[in-house]
Amino acid sequence: MNKKVKNKIVFFLILIVILFLPLKIFAKEINIEEIPEITAPNVMLLQKDTGKILYEKNIDEKIYPASVTKLMTAILVMENCELDEIVTVSENAVKSVPTGYVNANLQVGEQLTVENLMYAMLLPSANDAANALAEHVSGSIESFSTVMNTKARELGCTNTNFTNPSGLQEEEHYTTVRDLSLIAKEAFSNTTISKIVSTTNYTLLKTNKYEKNDRKFTTTNYMIRKDLRKYYCDYCVGGKTGYTGEAKNCVIEYANKDGIQLIAIVMGENSKIKGQKFIEAKKLFDYIYQNYENKNIANSKDIYEKIKIANGTKETRNLEVSFKDNIQILERKDVNIEDLEKQIEYANKKAPIQKGEVIGNIEYVYDGIKYRTDLIANENVEESKVLRNITCILLVMLILYIIHCLKKSNKNELKNINKKYKKRKTKRIYY
């Protein structure tokens, strides 16, 4: 067999191998799963930092919030109190909790810190602790409810009305999942609240009215309890649960994995399966973390563009501009993000400019959400002395010219006055 024939055979063999090789070798195959079935009637999954809704189900329907109400109470406590402030528990705070509802066994006249009561309110969901904190902030439960509704409106809630700080069932105590998402974002943005809801166990030490250290509390949130493997989720930061006969099973959970922060809200879950609300929240989290990724739109290490700086020296006036921060958009792995709508605004394009100085900003719009970062100077831009000197000379010349014009004008005015005076002297009337 001659060399020419051998080469032809080798070529055809290579061609056959290539044709029959799986495509996976040449292209990354992306399998996107179907979104899981969620049985709860009112549900939302959203990205915490942007508010982007990733899943929704009846989010504007009027619902009862049960004890997830306590997240709003926690927000107002953190806005108005220091953790080491002393709270004296009133008789009303203790005795207004109906029989059968969760309490921390607080005593009338007992003195505890705000921090003590925050843990009692958010871990076992103690209603007497919520009442004591509300009275400490506003003087009464009624006035605190007014403050709650004011804050709700400030956050953008449009269909929410609170009548108590704990979530006890009342006809006029209602909200929506959409409104709860705004409250949850605010609550989980507070480092103290996030720390407390991530805690599994807490003990109230003895006080002036309670001589034992036996008030030990365990969180009602199964997703952060390692002893409950069925529900535990290692990337769940924390959350708040709730239940009443009318509201059914409720939970708001906060998760963080690979920089992707999510909030899951599951309300009205009414199946016979224990802990189903946690299972459904975890299904939503897992779906996003397996099928979505952060796509880089702006990188702080990248140069965005070169711009000309007025009044800069010849060597420095062409300035490289970079992104101050990274911009990432959470999207499905199989979706390419291209040709985004953007708006650029420069506040300063005049020398001198210092390296790292913010000189403008850029804003991208995707899926109705705005993503913004500042634009910064990569180098110093020195002011041109030539231009500065020319400007000074021109300014001096302008001033001198104005002075000259004023003098000339004054001189002409004097001449005119003298002429008029002489005219009047010569023009005499004789009788």
Residue, then its C-alpha position, 0 to 999 in steps of 0.5 A: m500500500n502506497k503512502k498516498v492510499k494510507n493517508k486517505i484511509v487515515f483521513f477517512l477514519i478520523l472523519i468517521v470518529i469525529l462524526f460519531l463522537p458525542l456532541k458533549i465533547f464539543a459543547k457544554e450541555i446545559n440541562i435545565e430542570e423543570i420548576p418543582e411543584i409547590t402545593a402551598p397556595n401563596v408563595m414567592l421566591l426572590q433574590k434578596d439584593t435586587g428583589k427579582i421575583l424568581y417564582e410567584k403564586n398568588i402573591d397579591e392575595k390577602i392572607y393572615p401572616a401569623s407569627v411572621t409578623k414578628l419580623m416587622t416587630a424586630i425591624l422597629v425594635m432595632e430602629n428604636c432601641e439598643l440591645d442592652e436597654i432594660v425592659t420592664v415586663s408589664e401585666n398587660a404584656v403577659k396576660s394579653v396572650p391567650t391561653g395555648y399560645v406560645n410564651a416565654n414565661l415572662q413575669v410581671g415586673e421582670q427586667l430583661t434586656v432588649e436582646n433577651l426579648m428579641y431571642a425569645m420572640l424570634l426563636p420560640s416565637a414567644n408572644d409575651a416577649a413581642n408584647a413587652l418589646a412593643e410596649h417598650v418602643s411605643g408605650s402600648i400595643e395599640s400605638f405600636s400597631t400604628v407605628m408598624n403600619t407607618k413603617a409598612r407604608e414606608l417599605g412600599c407595602t400597599n395591602t397590609n394592616f397590622t393590629n398587634p406585634s405578634g401575629l395573633q389572629e385578628e380579622e384586620h391583621y392581614t398582608t400579602v406575600r408581595d408585601l411580606s417580601l419587602i418586610a423580609k428584605e428589610a429584616f434580613s438586611n439587619t445584621t442583628i436580626s440575621k444573627i438571631v434568626s440563625t441561632t438554634n438555641y438560647t437560654l434566659l438567665k435568672t432575673n429579678k423575678y425569675e430565680k432559675n436558668d431553665r427557660k431554654f428556647t429552641t428555634t422553630n425553624y427546622m431548616i437550620r437544625k442539624d438534628l433534623r436532617k430531613y429539613y436541614c439546609d446547610y446554606c439556609v441562614g435563618g428565617k421565621t415561622g408562623y401558624t394559626g388555624e386561619a393562617k395555616n403553616c407559614v415560613i419565611e426563609y433566607a438562604n445564601k450560597d455562592g453569593i446568591q442570596l434568596i428569600a423564600i416565602v411559603m404561606g398557607e401550607n395545609s398538607k398533613i405532612k409534617g414540616q412540608k413548608f420547610i420541604e417546599a422552601k428547600k425545593l425552591f432554593d435547590y431549583i435556583y442553585q442548581n439551574y441559575e448562575n450569576k452572569n458578569i455584566a461589569n467587572s471592576k478589573d475591566i476598563y469600560e472606555k477611554i474618555k477625553i478630559a477637558n483641560g488635561t495635559k497632552e499626556t494624561r487627558n485620554l483617561e481610562v475609566s473602570f467599573k467601581d464594583n462588579i455587576q452580576i445578574l442572576e439568570r438561568k444557565d442556558v440564557n445568554i445576556e447580551d445588548l443590555e439597555k444602559q445609561i451613562e452619566y459623567a459628573n466630572k470630565k474636567a482636570p484635575i482628576q485623581k486616580g480612583e475618583v468617581i467621575g460618573n455612573i453606569e446603569y444597566v436595565y434587565d428584566g425590569i430591574k436596574y443594576r448600577t455602579d460608579l465609574i472611576a478614573n484609572e489614573n491621575v489627570e493633571e491640569s494643563k498649565v498652558l491652558r490655565n495660563i491662557t485662561c488667566i491671560l484671557l480673563v485678565m484681558l477681559i477684566l482690563y477691557i471691561i475697566h477700559c469700557l467703563k472708564k470710556s463710558n464715564k468719560n463720555e458721560l462727563k463730556n455730555i454733562n459739561k456740554k449740557y452745562k455750557k449750553r445752559k450758560t450761553k442760553r440766557i433769556y433776557y426780558 
